């Protein structure tokens, strides 16, 4: 498996709408394996293909809190039946490093998708799983969690991230 570079905001690729996957084959499975390894290395719980520069509607996740891994794969996910009850989680994002903010999202949703082998599935998600699915599905539409924040808070975060990107690596000789 290969660890990929995770794109960080500001990056116009992150704002692209991802394209549907026509067929789940070896190429897509290899991509999902690489995405999972990349996500684990970065200590995240979810990753969309667009975050590594590939505009395909693919998401990997693992919200297990123990050392036993429980990877989940979502190809062409479509969220259905969001409930009106909101839950609030402090969200972070591998593409918005070291920045966190509380975001309100529906506490339950249903997602239709293809699994790792291309089989059609439906999953009823609750709590953290529902939040994570919604967060990652937003990536497929070019939306980041900071887009839910006030203009001021969002611009402060983007300014910080821009400064971090522009810093030159320094070494002491």
Beta strands, then each sheet from edge to edge (+ up, - down):
strand 1: 46-48
strand 2: 58-61
strand 3: 72-80
strand 4: 86-93
strand 5: 96-106
strand 6: 108-114
strand 7: 120-126
sheet 1: 1+ 2- 3+ 6- 7+
sheet 2: 4+ 5-
end
